[in-house]
Amino acid sequence: MGLFGIDGGVMDEIRCDEKDYLIWHWHPRGTTSASSRRATAIRLGSSLRVKDGSVAVFTYSDEHGTKRDCIEGPYDGILETSNLPIISSLISAAYAGGTPFPAEVYFINLANLIQVKFGVPYFDIFDPRYMDYGFPVAVRGSLNFKITDYDDFLKLHRLDEFSMSEFQTQIRDAVVRYVKQVVTNATENDGIPATQIERRLEDINGLIESKITPALHDDFGVTVTRIDVSSIEIDRDSDGYKKLQAITQNKANIFTQAAGSILHSAGSGAAEAVGEATKTLGSAAASLGGAVGGLLGGLGKRKVQTPPPLPIVQFYVAIDGVQTGPFTLKALRNMAEEGTLTENSLVWKEGMDSWEEARNTADLEELFHASGATPPPLS
């Protein structure tokens, strides 16, 4: 609806009646194209209404580029040179009073949340210890964002070329790229076992949020309010997954059974428990022989009232997220030779405040940096 000014020209009522929008381009009623002259003919003295949580952006282009005046809501008043200082100074020489001047008007909704659902098709991930056995995973979820700093948003986007559908597509493509990057690196950089990744949604969600939030703000000028990774699907029928699952499960079972038997026999002190522990060790005897010998020798010496046994340094080891042990240094040396214990393996012994990587532990450092000569056996 138009209002008649003092000079007989038609004054506009500039407002946004849309309920669900992020960016909305205003043009006077009765015009069908936002590019027509009538659609961009604005008069000082026209009324402007901006709702709370929105901002009206007036843009004017000349040979020097695009200039903008922004009026934040809530606002209900008349357009004057005082609230359009930039545009008014540019057009004052060519236009006067209520004479129309060319300007585009956009409304930006600062309160509206936009949701983008995303799906990352199957891509391969690897356990860094077994690089020959990659397997496919797919990720699905959603992301909510809004505009909180319209100055940053306006610096990154040309409103006259803005398309909401294209903008959402750009956001979705960026999200897919970052999600794939985070999940691919989660096994090596964040210690999440590849075969357990579908059960670590909360951890993966946090990693993705920390990556995407600053990236989307810098690249698109939007604020991420929520990331929800709804599912991570593993292709369980792939050969890589089946082989990796078999390897990791077998190792976990062997060392869990061995550790349980050793602890049981050490606690009871009975001959029958010792015999049962020896049988259970079975296939693990080669790598755990030192640990068994040390414990059994210690049990025998405790019955004699002569010098007590030398203290045995024992460590617990985290293997595929499972606590195993304790193991003697000899057993750990065998494990290092087999590749079960690596420099990056997490270890702990009594007296340590927290789990540490093996390479940072003084007692284990020599397992990975052989020095040549070794001391003679104790007599």
C-alpha positions in Angstrom: 0.0 0.0 0.0 1.3 3.5 -0.9 1.0 6.8 1.0 1.0 10.2 -0.8 3.8 12.6 0.1 3.8 16.3 0.2 5.0 16.5 -3.4 2.3 14.2 -4.6 4.6 11.2 -5.0 3.7 7.8 -3.6 5.4 6.8 -0.4 6.0 3.1 0.3 5.3 0.9 3.4 8.4 -1.2 3.6 7.9 -4.2 5.7 8.3 -8.0 5.7 5.1 -10.1 6.2 6.9 -13.5 5.6 6.8 -15.9 8.5 9.5 -18.3 7.5 12.5 -16.8 5.8 16.2 -16.3 6.2 16.8 -13.6 3.5 13.8 -11.9 1.8 13.9 -9.3 -1.0 11.3 -6.6 -0.7 9.7 -4.8 -3.6 6.6 -2.7 -3.7 3.2 -4.3 -4.2 2.1 -4.4 -7.8 5.6 -5.0 -9.2 6.4 -8.4 -10.6 10.2 -8.1 -11.0 12.6 -6.9 -8.4 14.8 -5.6 -11.2 12.3 -3.1 -12.5 12.9 0.6 -11.8 9.7 0.9 -9.9 10.8 -2.0 -7.6 13.9 -0.1 -6.6 12.5 3.4 -6.4 12.5 4.3 -2.7 11.5 7.6 -1.2 12.8 9.2 1.9 9.7 9.7 4.0 8.4 6.1 3.3 7.4 4.1 6.4 9.6 1.2 7.5 8.7 -1.6 9.9 11.3 -4.1 11.1 10.3 -6.8 13.5 12.3 -7.8 16.5 15.0 -10.3 15.6 15.3 -9.0 12.0 17.3 -6.4 10.2 16.5 -4.3 7.1 19.4 -3.9 4.6 19.3 -1.1 2.1 21.9 -1.5 -0.7 22.9 1.0 -3.3 25.5 0.4 -6.1 27.5 2.9 -8.0 30.8 2.9 -9.9 32.7 2.6 -6.6 30.9 -0.5 -5.5 28.0 -1.5 -3.2 27.1 0.6 -0.1 24.7 -0.6 2.7 22.6 0.9 5.4 21.2 -1.5 8.0 18.3 -0.8 10.4 17.8 -3.3 13.2 14.4 -4.2 14.6 12.3 -3.6 16.4 11.7 -0.4 14.3 8.6 1.4 13.2 9.2 4.8 11.7 9.9 7.0 8.7 13.0 6.8 6.4 15.1 9.8 6.9 18.7 10.9 6.2 19.5 10.2 9.8 18.8 6.5 9.6 20.2 6.1 6.0 23.4 8.1 6.3 25.5 6.2 3.8 22.9 6.0 1.1 21.7 9.6 1.7 25.2 11.0 1.3 25.6 9.1 -2.0 22.4 10.3 -3.6 22.0 13.8 -2.1 23.6 15.4 -5.1 21.3 13.7 -7.6 18.1 13.4 -5.6 16.3 15.7 -3.1 13.5 15.5 -0.7 11.0 12.7 -1.4 12.3 12.1 -5.0 12.7 8.4 -5.6 16.2 7.0 -5.4 17.4 3.5 -6.4 18.0 1.0 -3.6 17.4 -2.7 -3.0 15.8 -3.7 0.4 16.5 -7.0 2.0 15.2 -8.4 5.3 17.5 -10.8 7.2 15.9 -13.0 9.9 18.3 -13.3 12.8 15.9 -15.5 14.8 15.1 -18.2 12.3 16.9 -21.6 12.4 17.6 -23.4 9.2 18.0 -27.1 9.2 20.1 -29.0 6.6 20.0 -32.8 6.5 23.1 -34.5 5.2 24.2 -37.9 4.1 27.7 -39.0 3.4 27.7 -42.1 1.1 30.0 -45.0 1.8 33.7 -44.2 2.0 36.6 -46.3 3.3 38.2 -45.9 6.8 41.3 -47.7 8.1 42.7 -48.8 11.4 46.3 -47.4 11.4 47.7 -50.7 12.7 46.1 -52.7 9.9 46.2 -50.6 6.8 45.5 -53.5 4.5 41.9 -53.9 5.9 39.9 -50.8 5.1 36.1 -51.0 5.1 33.2 -48.7 4.0 31.2 -46.5 6.4 28.3 -44.1 5.7 27.2 -41.1 7.9 23.8 -39.4 8.2 22.6 -36.5 10.3 21.4 -32.9 10.4 22.7 -29.4 11.1 20.9 -26.3 12.3 22.3 -22.8 11.7 21.3 -19.2 11.8 22.7 -15.7 11.1 23.8 -13.9 14.3 26.4 -11.5 12.9 24.8 -10.0 9.7 27.9 -7.8 9.1 30.0 -10.9 8.6 27.3 -12.4 6.5 27.0 -9.4 4.2 30.7 -9.3 3.7 30.7 -12.8 2.4 27.6 -12.7 0.2 26.1 -10.6 -2.6 22.5 -10.3 -1.7 21.4 -9.5 -5.2 22.7 -12.9 -6.3 21.5 -14.8 -3.1 19.5 -18.0 -3.6 18.3 -19.8 -0.5 18.3 -23.2 -2.2 21.8 -22.7 -3.6 22.9 -21.5 -0.2 21.6 -24.6 1.5 23.3 -26.8 -1.1 26.6 -25.0 -0.5 26.2 -25.6 3.3 25.4 -29.2 2.8 28.4 -29.8 0.5 30.7 -28.2 3.0 29.2 -30.3 5.9 29.7 -33.5 3.9 33.3 -32.7 3.2 34.1 -31.9 6.9 32.2 -34.9 8.2 34.1 -37.3 5.9 37.4 -35.7 6.9 36.7 -36.1 10.7 35.5 -39.7 10.5 38.4 -40.7 8.2 40.9 -39.3 10.7 39.2 -40.3 13.9 40.9 -43.7 14.2 44.4 -42.3 14.0 44.1 -38.8 15.4 41.5 -39.4 18.1 42.1 -43.1 19.1 38.7 -44.4 18.2 38.9 -48.0 17.1 37.7 -48.4 13.5 35.5 -51.4 14.3 33.8 -49.5 17.2 33.2 -46.2 15.4 29.4 -46.7 14.9 29.1 -47.0 18.7 31.0 -43.8 19.4 28.4 -41.4 18.0 28.7 -38.9 20.9 32.5 -38.7 20.4 32.2 -38.3 16.7 29.5 -35.7 17.0 31.7 -33.6 19.3 34.7 -33.9 16.9 32.5 -32.8 13.9 31.0 -29.9 15.8 34.4 -28.6 16.8 35.5 -28.7 13.2 32.4 -27.4 11.4 31.3 -24.6 13.7 34.3 -22.3 13.1 34.6 -23.4 9.4 31.0 -22.5 8.5 31.2 -19.1 10.3 34.4 -18.2 8.4 33.2 -19.5 5.0 29.5 -18.6 5.1 29.0 -16.2 8.0 26.5 -18.4 9.8 26.4 -19.7 13.4 25.9 -23.5 13.9 23.5 -24.1 16.8 23.3 -27.9 16.6 25.0 -30.9 15.0 23.2 -34.3 15.2 25.0 -37.3 13.7 22.1 -39.8 13.8 23.9 -42.9 12.5 27.2 -44.3 11.3 26.7 -47.4 9.2 29.4 -50.0 8.7 29.4 -52.3 5.7 29.7 -55.5 7.7 29.7 -57.7 4.6 32.9 -56.2 3.2 36.0 -58.4 3.3 38.1 -55.7 5.0 35.7 -55.4 8.0 35.4 -59.2 8.4 39.2 -59.7 8.5 39.8 -56.7 10.8 37.1 -57.8 13.2 38.5 -61.3 13.3 42.0 -60.0 14.0 41.1 -57.6 16.8 38.6 -59.9 18.4 41.1 -62.8 18.5 43.8 -60.7 20.1 41.4 -59.2 22.6 40.1 -62.6 23.7 43.6 -64.1 24.1 44.9 -61.4 26.3 41.7 -60.9 28.3 41.7 -64.6 29.2 45.4 -64.7 30.0 45.2 -61.6 32.2 42.2 -63.0 34.1 43.9 -66.4 34.7 47.1 -64.8 36.0 45.2 -62.6 38.4 43.1 -65.5 39.6 46.1 -67.7 40.3 48.0 -65.0 42.0 45.1 -64.2 44.3 44.4 -67.8 45.4 47.9 -69.2 45.7 46.6 -72.7 45.3 48.3 -75.3 43.1 45.1 -76.1 41.3 44.6 -72.4 40.3 48.2 -72.3 39.0 47.6 -75.4 36.9 44.4 -74.0 35.4 46.1 -70.7 34.6 48.8 -72.5 32.7 46.3 -74.4 30.6 44.3 -71.2 29.9 47.4 -69.4 28.6 47.7 -72.0 25.8 48.4 -70.1 22.5 49.5 -67.0 24.5 52.4 -68.9 26.3 55.0 -67.6 23.9 54.4 -63.9 24.5 53.2 -64.2 28.1 55.8 -66.8 29.4 57.8 -64.1 31.2 54.7 -62.9 33.0 53.7 -66.4 34.1 57.2 -67.3 35.2 57.6 -64.1 37.2 54.3 -64.5 39.0 54.8 -68.3 39.8 58.3 -67.7 40.9 57.1 -65.0 43.2 54.4 -67.2 44.7 57.0 -69.9 45.4 59.5 -67.5 47.1 56.8 -66.1 49.4 56.7 -69.4 51.2 60.4 -69.1 52.1 61.5 -66.9 54.9 64.7 -65.9 53.2 65.3 -62.7 51.1 62.0 -61.6 49.5 61.8 -61.6 45.7 63.0 -58.6 43.7 60.2 -56.2 42.8 58.6 -57.0 39.5 57.7 -54.0 37.3 54.4 -54.8 35.7 52.2 -52.7 33.3 48.7 -52.8 32.1 48.2 -52.3 28.4 45.1 -50.9 26.5 44.6 -53.1 23.5 41.7 -52.2 21.2 40.1 -50.2 24.0 40.3 -53.2 26.4 42.5 -53.1 29.6 44.8 -56.1 29.7 47.6 -57.3 32.0 49.5 -56.8 34.1 52.5 -57.9 32.1 56.2 -58.0 33.0 58.9 -56.3 31.1 59.9 -59.6 29.5 56.4 -60.2 28.3 56.1 -56.7 27.1 59.3 -57.1 25.1 57.8 -60.2 23.4 54.7 -58.2 22.7 56.8 -55.3 21.2 58.6 -57.8 18.9 55.2 -59.2 17.7 53.8 -55.7 17.1 51.1 -56.1 19.7 52.7 -53.4 21.8 53.8 -50.2 19.9 55.2 -46.8 20.8 51.7 -45.4 20.8 50.1 -48.1 23.0 48.7 -46.7 26.2 50.2 -48.2 29.4 49.8 -47.8 33.1 51.5 -49.2 36.3 51.1 -48.6 40.0 52.2 -45.1 40.9 51.3 -43.5 37.6 48.7 -40.7 37.6 47.2 -41.6 34.2 47.6 -43.7 31.1 50.7 -42.8 29.0 52.0 -43.8 25.6 54.7 -46.5 25.9 57.3 -44.3 24.2 57.0 -41.7 27.0 57.5 -44.3 29.8 61.1 -44.6 31.0 60.8 -48.3 31.8 59.6 -49.2 28.2 61.6 -46.7 26.1 64.4 -49.3 25.5 61.9 -51.7 23.9 61.7 -49.5 20.9 65.2 -48.1 20.7 67.6 -51.1 21.1 71.0 -50.1 22.5 72.8 -53.3 21.7 74.4 -54.8 24.9 72.2 -56.1 27.6 73.1 -56.8 31.3 73.9 -60.3 32.4 71.2 -62.3 34.2 70.8 -62.0 37.9 72.5 -64.8 39.7 
